[in-house]
Amino acid sequence: MSHLLYFFENELQIAALTFLAVVYFIRLGWILRFSSKKEITFPAGNKNIGIIHSLFNVALPWNMESIRRNPYFYIQFLVFHFGVAAAISATFIIPYNPSLFENRGIVLAFRIVLAAALFVGLQRMFRRLRNRALRLISTPDDYFALSLMTVYFAAGYLAVPNRYNISEWPLLVFFGLTAFFLVYVPFSKICHYLYYPFTRFFLGRTWGHRGVVAKKKSRKEL
């Protein structure tokens, strides 16, 4: 392994991860500075049920009208995010537990997931470009983030076998993109996962309090 590849897999990744953590720490502190407003209306439901329902709504696709009409959207969502998980896992496995990728079955599983995520990324880009309504609401960051993720899946697919003795360029591209992502993500739409728990918590609390999510009826009420 060359010194450049070793640097990309270790020092560069650690520096980028540290930067990401610092930015997220500052952003979380900013979010927690906002005070939570209390409801002044009488409760029509159970806020705790609303919070739980809202937080785990992503695992209840039948509750979303768009997915009931087109279940393939949910399959796309799962495949895309499994690809993200596989790519992130690879950035830790390759430098710190490379023996895992000596197993051809594990390498094949990772490559299947990454290839499927790459295909979904291309589909999403094509849909965003073709659909007039999506074009109207899309920002440059939407196109850039989706394009970058699609390229990242392709880079991960090539890098996962970890054959630096044959060619280092797939690993250099993959870890170079990883470092760029770690710096770019906090300032892009990709950081939506940081806000997800907060938005779903407060939205669910409001839903529950106002009875949008029905509370369980007691035996007397039944």
GROMACS elastic network, one bead per residue, 0.5 to 0.9 nm:
[ bonds ]
;  ai    aj funct       b0    kb
    1     4     6  0.82937   500
    1     5     6  0.65437   500
    1     6     6  0.67502   500
    1   164     6  0.65326   500
    1   165     6  0.70569   500
    1   168     6  0.79801   500
    2     5     6  0.53773   500
    2     6     6  0.63129   500
    2     7     6  0.86558   500
    2   164     6  0.88880   500
    2   168     6  0.83145   500
    3     6     6  0.50398   500
    3     7     6  0.60745   500
    3     8     6  0.86196   500
    4     7     6  0.50898   500
    4     8     6  0.62213   500
    4     9     6  0.86994   500
    4   172     6  0.82306   500
    5     9     6  0.61311   500
    5    10     6  0.85482   500
    5   164     6  0.87461   500
    5   168     6  0.72233   500
    5   169     6  0.87879   500
    5   171     6  0.74260   500
    5   172     6  0.60779   500
    5   175     6  0.85745   500
    6     9     6  0.52163   500
    6    10     6  0.60929   500
    6    11     6  0.79582   500
    6    95     6  0.83662   500
    7    10     6  0.52987   500
    7    11     6  0.52745   500
    7    12     6  0.59744   500
    7    13     6  0.83334   500
    8    11     6  0.65004   500
    8    12     6  0.50740   500
    8    13     6  0.65451   500
    8   171     6  0.86783   500
    8   172     6  0.67511   500
    8   175     6  0.59704   500
    8   176     6  0.66399   500
    8   179     6  0.82297   500
    9    12     6  0.66053   500
    9    13     6  0.60802   500
    9    14     6  0.86018   500
    9    91     6  0.77974   500
    9    92     6  0.87741   500
    9    94     6  0.81301   500
    9    95     6  0.60366   500
    9   171     6  0.84284   500
    9   172     6  0.82124   500
    9   175     6  0.62009   500
    9   176     6  0.86530   500
   10    13     6  0.53724   500
   10    14     6  0.61297   500
   10    15     6  0.86441   500
   10    95     6  0.71661   500
   11    14     6  0.51641   500
   11    15     6  0.61264   500
   11    16     6  0.85988   500
   12    15     6  0.52261   500
   12    16     6  0.61944   500
   12    17     6  0.85866   500
   12   175     6  0.85223   500
   12   176     6  0.84166   500
   12   179     6  0.66998   500
   13    16     6  0.50973   500
   13    17     6  0.59883   500
   13    18     6  0.84587   500
   13    91     6  0.86645   500
   13   175     6  0.75590   500
   13   176     6  0.86640   500
   13   178     6  0.74991   500
   13   179     6  0.56653   500
   13   182     6  0.83284   500
   14    17     6  0.50769   500
   14    18     6  0.60518   500
   14    19     6  0.85893   500
   14   179     6  0.87926   500
   15    18     6  0.51180   500
   15    19     6  0.62667   500
   15    20     6  0.87239   500
   15   179     6  0.83739   500
   16    19     6  0.50729   500
   16    20     6  0.62414   500
   16    21     6  0.86899   500
   16   178     6  0.85901   500
   16   179     6  0.55141   500
   16   180     6  0.77336   500
   16   181     6  0.85544   500
   16   182     6  0.55888   500
   16   183     6  0.60418   500
   17    20     6  0.50148   500
   17    21     6  0.61644   500
   17    22     6  0.86454   500
   17   179     6  0.78373   500
   17   182     6  0.61680   500
   17   183     6  0.79720   500
   18    21     6  0.51022   500
   18    22     6  0.61954   500
   18    23     6  0.86715   500
   18   182     6  0.89944   500
   19    22     6  0.52178   500
   19    23     6  0.62554   500
   19    24     6  0.86017   500
   19   182     6  0.76523   500
   19   183     6  0.67160   500
   20    23     6  0.52936   500
   20    24     6  0.61160   500
   20    25     6  0.85136   500
   20   182     6  0.58145   500
   20   183     6  0.61184   500
   20   184     6  0.86879   500
   20   185     6  0.79912   500
   20   186     6  0.67507   500
   21    24     6  0.51331   500
   21    25     6  0.59761   500
   21    26     6  0.86188   500
   22    25     6  0.50728   500
   22    26     6  0.62858   500
   22    27     6  0.86056   500
   23    26     6  0.52024   500
   23    27     6  0.61312   500
   23    28     6  0.86030   500
   23   186     6  0.68615   500
   24    28     6  0.59471   500
   24    29     6  0.84366   500
   24   186     6  0.69926   500
   24   194     6  0.81482   500
   25    28     6  0.51964   500
   25    29     6  0.62167   500
   25    30     6  0.86798   500
   26    29     6  0.51320   500
   26    30     6  0.62937   500
   26    31     6  0.87942   500
   27    31     6  0.62581   500
   27    32     6  0.86825   500
   27   186     6  0.89402   500
   28    31     6  0.50265   500
   28    32     6  0.61346   500
   28    33     6  0.86598   500
   28   194     6  0.83915   500
   29    32     6  0.51971   500
   29    33     6  0.63910   500
   30    33     6  0.53314   500
   30    34     6  0.75073   500
   31    34     6  0.59489   500
   31   195     6  0.89220   500
   31   198     6  0.87939   500
   32    35     6  0.75408   500
   36   202     6  0.85710   500
   39    42     6  0.79890   500
   39    43     6  0.84283   500
   39   206     6  0.80077   500
   39   209     6  0.79682   500
   40    43     6  0.89051   500
   41    44     6  0.86434   500
   41   209     6  0.86121   500
   41   210     6  0.81991   500
   42   209     6  0.80829   500
   42   210     6  0.81644   500
   43    46     6  0.73358   500
   43    47     6  0.82272   500
   43   208     6  0.82415   500
   43   210     6  0.59526   500
   43   211     6  0.74226   500
   44   208     6  0.77014   500
   44   209     6  0.57577   500
   44   212     6  0.84000   500
   44   214     6  0.82917   500
   44   215     6  0.81988   500
   45    49     6  0.83829   500
   45    50     6  0.82666   500
   45   207     6  0.81285   500
   45   208     6  0.52226   500
   45   210     6  0.58303   500
   45   212     6  0.75002   500
   45   213     6  0.68894   500
   45   214     6  0.58323   500
   45   216     6  0.85061   500
   46    49     6  0.55085   500
   46    50     6  0.64772   500
   46    51     6  0.89521   500
   46   205     6  0.82757   500
   46   207     6  0.86101   500
   46   209     6  0.55542   500
   46   210     6  0.81913   500
   46   211     6  0.70971   500
   46   213     6  0.76701   500
   46   214     6  0.73206   500
   46   215     6  0.52406   500
   46   216     6  0.81582   500
   47    51     6  0.61906   500
   47    52     6  0.87464   500
   47   204     6  0.70535   500
   47   206     6  0.68109   500
   47   207     6  0.70010   500
   47   210     6  0.80458   500
   47   211     6  0.83082   500
   47   213     6  0.84344   500
   47   215     6  0.85675   500
   48    51     6  0.51041   500
   48    52     6  0.63238   500
   48    53     6  0.85107   500
   48   204     6  0.80363   500
   48   205     6  0.66466   500
   48   208     6  0.67282   500
   48   209     6  0.84250   500
   49    52     6  0.52621   500
   49    53     6  0.59971   500
   49    54     6  0.84688   500
   49   204     6  0.79533   500
   49   205     6  0.80793   500
   49   208     6  0.61610   500
   49   213     6  0.72843   500
   49   214     6  0.82939   500
   49   215     6  0.70931   500
   49   216     6  0.88906   500
   50    53     6  0.50791   500
   50    54     6  0.59873   500
   50    55     6  0.85485   500
   50   201     6  0.84188   500
   50   203     6  0.81380   500
   50   205     6  0.53986   500
   50   206     6  0.73899   500
   50   207     6  0.55994   500
   50   209     6  0.74399   500
   50   211     6  0.84289   500
   50   212     6  0.79875   500
   50   213     6  0.56820   500
   50   214     6  0.82559   500
   50   215     6  0.85453   500
   51    54     6  0.51570   500
   51    55     6  0.60913   500
   51    56     6  0.85973   500
   51   200     6  0.71188   500
   51   201     6  0.52837   500
   51   202     6  0.73389   500
   51   203     6  0.74313   500
   51   206     6  0.82599   500
   51   207     6  0.79249   500
   51   208     6  0.69280   500
   52    55     6  0.52532   500
   52    56     6  0.61867   500
   52    57     6  0.82743   500
   52   200     6  0.89325   500
   52   201     6  0.79316   500
   52   204     6  0.71944   500
   52   205     6  0.87445   500
   53    56     6  0.54755   500
   53    57     6  0.57412   500
   53    60     6  0.88114   500
   53   200     6  0.89725   500
   53   204     6  0.68042   500
   53   208     6  0.87937   500
   53   213     6  0.79031   500
   54    57     6  0.50720   500
   54    58     6  0.81924   500
   54   200     6  0.53889   500
   54   201     6  0.67430   500
   54   202     6  0.88708   500
   54   203     6  0.70893   500
   54   205     6  0.82669   500
   54   207     6  0.84299   500
   55    58     6  0.74289   500
   55   196     6  0.82345   500
   55   197     6  0.67322   500
   55   199     6  0.88920   500
   55   200     6  0.53328   500
   55   201     6  0.63448   500
   55   204     6  0.73072   500
   56    59     6  0.55676   500
   56    60     6  0.69878   500
   56   200     6  0.87435   500
   57    61     6  0.71111   500
   57    63     6  0.74887   500
   57    64     6  0.86332   500
   57   200     6  0.88124   500
   58    61     6  0.63088   500
   59    62     6  0.88932   500
   60    63     6  0.58345   500
   60    64     6  0.78335   500
   61    64     6  0.55878   500
   61    65     6  0.85412   500
   61    67     6  0.63074   500
   61    68     6  0.74492   500
   61    71     6  0.82600   500
   61    74     6  0.70141   500
   62    65     6  0.73210   500
   62    67     6  0.67269   500
   62    68     6  0.57253   500
   62    71     6  0.86892   500
   63    67     6  0.81203   500
   63    68     6  0.76698   500
   64    67     6  0.54972   500
   64    68     6  0.63000   500
   64    69     6  0.88206   500
   65    68     6  0.50245   500
   65    69     6  0.62496   500
   65    70     6  0.85940   500
   66    69     6  0.52726   500
   66    70     6  0.61904   500
   66    71     6  0.79911   500
   66    73     6  0.80438   500
   67    72     6  0.73757   500
   67    73     6  0.60804   500
   67    74     6  0.62211   500
   68    71     6  0.57572   500
   70    73     6  0.59789   500
   70    74     6  0.79786   500
   71    74     6  0.54976   500
   71    75     6  0.67500   500
   71    76     6  0.89160   500
   72    76     6  0.61306   500
   72    77     6  0.85463   500
   73    76     6  0.50625   500
   73    77     6  0.62399   500
   73    78     6  0.87989   500
   74    78     6  0.62486   500
   74    79     6  0.86109   500
   75    78     6  0.51577   500
   75    79     6  0.61355   500
   75    80     6  0.84858   500
   76    79     6  0.52011   500
   76    80     6  0.59492   500
   76    81     6  0.85052   500
   76   117     6  0.80711   500
   76   120     6  0.60635   500
   76   121     6  0.87023   500
   76   124     6  0.86789   500
   77    80     6  0.53029   500
   77    81     6  0.62324   500
   77    82     6  0.85405   500
   77   120     6  0.85239   500
   78    81     6  0.53351   500
   78    82     6  0.59878   500
   78    83     6  0.84937   500
   78   117     6  0.89789   500
   79    82     6  0.50773   500
   79    83     6  0.61464   500
   79    84     6  0.87343   500
   79   113     6  0.72189   500
   79   114     6  0.86741   500
   79   116     6  0.66341   500
   79   117     6  0.55236   500
   79   120     6  0.73262   500
   80    83     6  0.51082   500
   80    84     6  0.64575   500
   80    85     6  0.88948   500
   80   113     6  0.86492   500
   80   114     6  0.84479   500
   80   116     6  0.76835   500
   80   118     6  0.77465   500
   80   119     6  0.88951   500
   80   120     6  0.63751   500
   80   121     6  0.70756   500
   81    85     6  0.62237   500
   81    86     6  0.85207   500
   81   117     6  0.76598   500
   82    85     6  0.50281   500
   82    86     6  0.61113   500
   82    87     6  0.85951   500
   82   113     6  0.68475   500
   82   114     6  0.80785   500
   82   117     6  0.74515   500
   83    86     6  0.50309   500
   83    87     6  0.61137   500
   83    88     6  0.85679   500
   83   110     6  0.83589   500
   83   113     6  0.55857   500
   83   115     6  0.81275   500
   83   116     6  0.75348   500
   83   117     6  0.50740   500
   83   118     6  0.79201   500
   83   153     6  0.70338   500
   84    87     6  0.51997   500
   84    88     6  0.61660   500
   84    89     6  0.85168   500
   84   114     6  0.80577   500
   84   117     6  0.79412   500
   84   149     6  0.82882   500
   84   153     6  0.77954   500
   85    88     6  0.52292   500
   85    89     6  0.60359   500
   85    90     6  0.85708   500
   86    89     6  0.50821   500
   86    90     6  0.61454   500
   86    91     6  0.88661   500
   86   110     6  0.63508   500
   86   111     6  0.88676   500
   86   113     6  0.72137   500
   86   114     6  0.69891   500
   86   156     6  0.85657   500
   87    90     6  0.51123   500
   87    91     6  0.65928   500
   87   110     6  0.82947   500
   87   114     6  0.73069   500
   87   152     6  0.79735   500
   87   153     6  0.69130   500
   87   156     6  0.59238   500
   87   157     6  0.84670   500
   87   160     6  0.86833   500
   88    91     6  0.53010   500
   88    92     6  0.71050   500
   88    93     6  0.89813   500
   88   178     6  0.83545   500
   89    92     6  0.54956   500
   89    93     6  0.61482   500
   89    94     6  0.86611   500
   90    94     6  0.58043   500
   90    95     6  0.86437   500
   90   110     6  0.85116   500
   90   156     6  0.76346   500
   90   159     6  0.86585   500
   90   160     6  0.67331   500
   91    94     6  0.59257   500
   91    95     6  0.71181   500
   91    96     6  0.87877   500
   91   156     6  0.88244   500
   91   174     6  0.84311   500
   91   175     6  0.72038   500
   91   178     6  0.76634   500
   92    95     6  0.59299   500
   92    96     6  0.58892   500
   92    97     6  0.73416   500
   92    98     6  0.88651   500
   93    96     6  0.53631   500
   93    98     6  0.56767   500
   93    99     6  0.84289   500
   93   100     6  0.71714   500
   93   101     6  0.78835   500
   94    97     6  0.58950   500
   94    99     6  0.82486   500
   94   100     6  0.82247   500
   94   101     6  0.75353   500
   94   159     6  0.89044   500
   94   160     6  0.75555   500
   94   161     6  0.89163   500
   94   162     6  0.67302   500
   95    98     6  0.60740   500
   96    99     6  0.88920   500
   97   100     6  0.60409   500
   97   101     6  0.81547   500
   98   101     6  0.56923   500
   98   102     6  0.72142   500
   98   162     6  0.76550   500
   99   102     6  0.51549   500
   99   103     6  0.75993   500
  100   103     6  0.60007   500
  100   106     6  0.74092   500
  100   107     6  0.84334   500
  101   104     6  0.68587   500
  101   105     6  0.85953   500
  101   106     6  0.63468   500
  101   107     6  0.56334   500
  101   160     6  0.72969   500
  101   161     6  0.63124   500
  101   162     6  0.71961   500
  102   105     6  0.88371   500
  102   106     6  0.81106   500
  102   107     6  0.76527   500
  102   161     6  0.77931   500
  102   162     6  0.86128   500
  103   106     6  0.55090   500
  103   107     6  0.64424   500
  103   108     6  0.87463   500
  104   107     6  0.50282   500
  104   108     6  0.60131   500
  104   109     6  0.85656   500
  104   161     6  0.84057   500
  105   108     6  0.50811   500
  105   109     6  0.61843   500
  105   110     6  0.87057   500
  106   109     6  0.50651   500
  106   110     6  0.62342   500
  106   111     6  0.85901   500
  107   110     6  0.52213   500
  107   111     6  0.61550   500
  107   112     6  0.86300   500
  107   160     6  0.65171   500
  107   161     6  0.61400   500
  108   111     6  0.50911   500
  108   112     6  0.61023   500
  108   113     6  0.86722   500
  108   161     6  0.87570   500
  109   112     6  0.52037   500
  109   113     6  0.63433   500
  109   114     6  0.86725   500
  110   113     6  0.52589   500
  110   114     6  0.61365   500
  110   115     6  0.85114   500
  110   156     6  0.88870   500
  110   157     6  0.76239   500
  110   160     6  0.73730   500
  111   114     6  0.50462   500
  111   115     6  0.58655   500
  111   116     6  0.83970   500
  111   156     6  0.79639   500
  111   157     6  0.52338   500
  111   158     6  0.82057   500
  111   160     6  0.72022   500
  111   161     6  0.87450   500
  112   115     6  0.51465   500
  112   116     6  0.60876   500
  112   117     6  0.85589   500
  112   157     6  0.83281   500
  113   116     6  0.51722   500
  113   117     6  0.61628   500
  113   118     6  0.85871   500
  113   157     6  0.88216   500
  114   117     6  0.50209   500
  114   118     6  0.60661   500
  114   119     6  0.86318   500
  114   153     6  0.54812   500
  114   154     6  0.71945   500
  114   156     6  0.69600   500
  114   157     6  0.58187   500
  115   119     6  0.62662   500
  115   120     6  0.87152   500
  115   153     6  0.70383   500
  115   154     6  0.71047   500
  115   157     6  0.66616   500
  116   119     6  0.50841   500
  116   120     6  0.63002   500
  116   121     6  0.86336   500
  117   120     6  0.50259   500
  117   121     6  0.60802   500
  117   122     6  0.86696   500
  117   150     6  0.76550   500
  117   153     6  0.67544   500
  118   121     6  0.50241   500
  118   122     6  0.63450   500
  118   123     6  0.86819   500
  118   149     6  0.81986   500
  118   150     6  0.53055   500
  118   151     6  0.76677   500
  118   152     6  0.84009   500
  118   153     6  0.54786   500
  118   154     6  0.64000   500
  119   122     6  0.52192   500
  119   123     6  0.62857   500
  119   124     6  0.87212   500
  119   150     6  0.81557   500
  120   124     6  0.60994   500
  120   125     6  0.85795   500
  120   150     6  0.84137   500
  121   124     6  0.51265   500
  121   125     6  0.62285   500
  121   126     6  0.86361   500
  121   146     6  0.67986   500
  121   147     6  0.76429   500
  121   149     6  0.73632   500
  121   150     6  0.52342   500
  121   151     6  0.89168   500
  121   153     6  0.87014   500
  122   125     6  0.51391   500
  122   126     6  0.61564   500
  122   127     6  0.85928   500
  122   146     6  0.86661   500
  122   147     6  0.81952   500
  122   150     6  0.68115   500
  123   126     6  0.51208   500
  123   127     6  0.61198   500
  123   128     6  0.85744   500
  124   127     6  0.50674   500
  124   128     6  0.60895   500
  124   129     6  0.85988   500
  124   146     6  0.80283   500
  125   128     6  0.50853   500
  125   129     6  0.62109   500
  125   130     6  0.85493   500
  125   143     6  0.74428   500
  125   146     6  0.69257   500
  125   147     6  0.74037   500
  126   129     6  0.51880   500
  126   130     6  0.60140   500
  126   131     6  0.84448   500
  127   130     6  0.50690   500
  127   131     6  0.57425   500
  127   134     6  0.80520   500
  128   131     6  0.55256   500
  128   132     6  0.78989   500
  128   133     6  0.85206   500
  128   134     6  0.54346   500
  128   135     6  0.60516   500
  128   138     6  0.78656   500
  128   143     6  0.83950   500
  129   132     6  0.74893   500
  129   134     6  0.74838   500
  129   135     6  0.61706   500
  130   134     6  0.81297   500
  130   135     6  0.76931   500
  131   134     6  0.53799   500
  131   135     6  0.62719   500
  131   136     6  0.88650   500
  132   135     6  0.50132   500
  132   136     6  0.63125   500
  132   137     6  0.89657   500
  133   136     6  0.52737   500
  133   137     6  0.67039   500
  133   138     6  0.87562   500
  134   137     6  0.53539   500
  134   138     6  0.59251   500
  135   138     6  0.51687   500
  135   139     6  0.82572   500
  136   139     6  0.83795   500
  138   141     6  0.80248   500
  138   142     6  0.59010   500
  138   143     6  0.74021   500
  139   142     6  0.52026   500
  139   143     6  0.68901   500
  139   144     6  0.88330   500
  140   143     6  0.53490   500
  140   144     6  0.61282   500
  140   145     6  0.85121   500
  141   145     6  0.57293   500
  141   146     6  0.82722   500
  141   188     6  0.67844   500
  141   189     6  0.70509   500
  142   145     6  0.53899   500
  142   146     6  0.61557   500
  142   147     6  0.84741   500
  142   188     6  0.86134   500
  142   189     6  0.71559   500
  143   146     6  0.53231   500
  143   147     6  0.59668   500
  143   148     6  0.84258   500
  144   147     6  0.51341   500
  144   148     6  0.59534   500
  144   149     6  0.85247   500
  145   148     6  0.51124   500
  145   149     6  0.61200   500
  145   150     6  0.86059   500
  145   185     6  0.87880   500
  145   188     6  0.74913   500
  145   189     6  0.74709   500
  145   190     6  0.71589   500
  146   149     6  0.51522   500
  146   150     6  0.61988   500
  146   151     6  0.86909   500
  147   150     6  0.51563   500
  147   151     6  0.62762   500
  147   152     6  0.85370   500
  148   151     6  0.51341   500
  148   152     6  0.60052   500
  148   153     6  0.86959   500
  148   177     6  0.86040   500
  148   181     6  0.86748   500
  149   153     6  0.62584   500
  149   154     6  0.87403   500
  150   153     6  0.52665   500
  150   154     6  0.65693   500
  150   155     6  0.88209   500
  151   154     6  0.50980   500
  151   155     6  0.62193   500
  151   156     6  0.86305   500
  151   177     6  0.89579   500
  152   156     6  0.60639   500
  152   157     6  0.85255   500
  152   173     6  0.89093   500
  152   174     6  0.69178   500
  152   177     6  0.67933   500
  152   178     6  0.79615   500
  153   156     6  0.50217   500
  153   157     6  0.61284   500
  153   158     6  0.87623   500
  153   174     6  0.89302   500
  154   157     6  0.50673   500
  154   158     6  0.64743   500
  154   159     6  0.87028   500
  154   174     6  0.87951   500
  155   158     6  0.52649   500
  155   159     6  0.61048   500
  155   160     6  0.86170   500
  155   170     6  0.64895   500
  155   171     6  0.79000   500
  155   173     6  0.66245   500
  155   174     6  0.51253   500
  155   175     6  0.88851   500
  155   177     6  0.83238   500
  156   160     6  0.58477   500
  156   170     6  0.81088   500
  156   171     6  0.82138   500
  156   173     6  0.89164   500
  156   174     6  0.59213   500
  156   175     6  0.89213   500
  157   160     6  0.57412   500
  157   161     6  0.81397   500
  157   170     6  0.89764   500
  158   161     6  0.70813   500
  158   162     6  0.84313   500
  158   170     6  0.57981   500
  158   171     6  0.78134   500
  158   174     6  0.82907   500
  159   162     6  0.55782   500
  159   163     6  0.76839   500
  159   164     6  0.88220   500
  159   168     6  0.87327   500
  159   169     6  0.86166   500
  159   170     6  0.50728   500
  159   171     6  0.50164   500
  159   172     6  0.85503   500
  159   173     6  0.83704   500
  159   174     6  0.64521   500
  159   175     6  0.89440   500
  160   163     6  0.82330   500
  160   170     6  0.88430   500
  160   171     6  0.81555   500
  161   164     6  0.87888   500
  162   165     6  0.84938   500
  162   168     6  0.85196   500
  162   170     6  0.85706   500
  162   171     6  0.71343   500
  163   166     6  0.55477   500
  163   167     6  0.64387   500
  163   168     6  0.73080   500
  163   170     6  0.88849   500
  163   171     6  0.84686   500
  164   169     6  0.80769   500
  164   170     6  0.83497   500
  164   171     6  0.72526   500
  165   168     6  0.71330   500
  167   170     6  0.71370   500
  167   171     6  0.82818   500
  168   171     6  0.54691   500
  168   172     6  0.61850   500
  168   173     6  0.87479   500
  169   173     6  0.60483   500
  169   174     6  0.84519   500
  170   173     6  0.52618   500
  170   174     6  0.61064   500
  170   175     6  0.86665   500
  171   174     6  0.50053   500
  171   175     6  0.60340   500
  171   176     6  0.81743   500
  172   175     6  0.54023   500
  172   176     6  0.57719   500
  172   177     6  0.84216   500
  173   176     6  0.50390   500
  173   177     6  0.60546   500
  173   178     6  0.84915   500
  174   177     6  0.52671   500
  174   178     6  0.61701   500
  174   179     6  0.88211   500
  175   179     6  0.61854   500
  175   180     6  0.85229   500
  176   179     6  0.53051   500
  176   180     6  0.63221   500
  176   181     6  0.86602   500
  177   181     6  0.60156   500
  177   182     6  0.86269   500
  178   181     6  0.50456   500
  178   182     6  0.62755   500
  178   183     6  0.88399   500
  179   182     6  0.51920   500
  179   183     6  0.65528   500
  179   184     6  0.86408   500
  180   183     6  0.53261   500
  180   184     6  0.59851   500
  180   185     6  0.83880   500
  181   185     6  0.55186   500
  181   186     6  0.88109   500
  182   185     6  0.56489   500
  182   186     6  0.75243   500
  183   186     6  0.67562   500
  183   187     6  0.80668   500
  184   187     6  0.57542   500
  184   188     6  0.64530   500
  184   190     6  0.89073   500
  185   188     6  0.51159   500
  185   189     6  0.73927   500
  185   190     6  0.56720   500
  185   191     6  0.57663   500
  186   189     6  0.81175   500
  186   190     6  0.74704   500
  186   191     6  0.55019   500
  187   190     6  0.81144   500
  187   191     6  0.72360   500
  188   191     6  0.60929   500
  188   192     6  0.83378   500
  189   192     6  0.58186   500
  190   193     6  0.72029   500
  190   194     6  0.89615   500
  191   194     6  0.55980   500
  191   195     6  0.74320   500
  192   195     6  0.53532   500
  192   196     6  0.62077   500
  193   197     6  0.76339   500
  194   197     6  0.70862   500
  194   198     6  0.81156   500
  195   198     6  0.54546   500
  195   199     6  0.61210   500
  195   200     6  0.84720   500
  196   199     6  0.53549   500
  196   200     6  0.59196   500
  196   201     6  0.82767   500
  197   200     6  0.53499   500
  197   201     6  0.58703   500
  197   202     6  0.86503   500
  198   201     6  0.51583   500
  198   202     6  0.63018   500
  198   203     6  0.84504   500
  199   202     6  0.54896   500
  199   203     6  0.59418   500
  199   204     6  0.82977   500
  200   203     6  0.50928   500
  200   204     6  0.57084   500
  200   205     6  0.83017   500
  201   204     6  0.52109   500
  201   205     6  0.60834   500
  201   206     6  0.86770   500
  202   205     6  0.50483   500
  202   206     6  0.62586   500
  202   207     6  0.86130   500
  203   206     6  0.52011   500
  203   207     6  0.61677   500
  203   208     6  0.86110   500
  204   208     6  0.59785   500
  204   209     6  0.84201   500
  204   213     6  0.83834   500
  205   208     6  0.51809   500
  205   209     6  0.60613   500
  205   210     6  0.85502   500
  206   209     6  0.51688   500
  206   210     6  0.60865   500
  206   211     6  0.84456   500
  206   212     6  0.83025   500
  207   210     6  0.53700   500
  207   211     6  0.60371   500
  207   213     6  0.58442   500
  207   214     6  0.89300   500
  208   211     6  0.51852   500
  208   212     6  0.59766   500
  208   213     6  0.51637   500
  208   214     6  0.71515   500
  208   215     6  0.75964   500
  209   212     6  0.77493   500
  209   213     6  0.82561   500
  210   213     6  0.78722   500
  210   214     6  0.89385   500
  211   214     6  0.52813   500
  211   215     6  0.70621   500
  212   215     6  0.89985   500
  214   217     6  0.86523   500
  217   220     6  0.80348   500
  217   221     6  0.59342   500
  217   222     6  0.66229   500
  218   221     6  0.52632   500
  218   222     6  0.64113   500
  219   222     6  0.50080   500
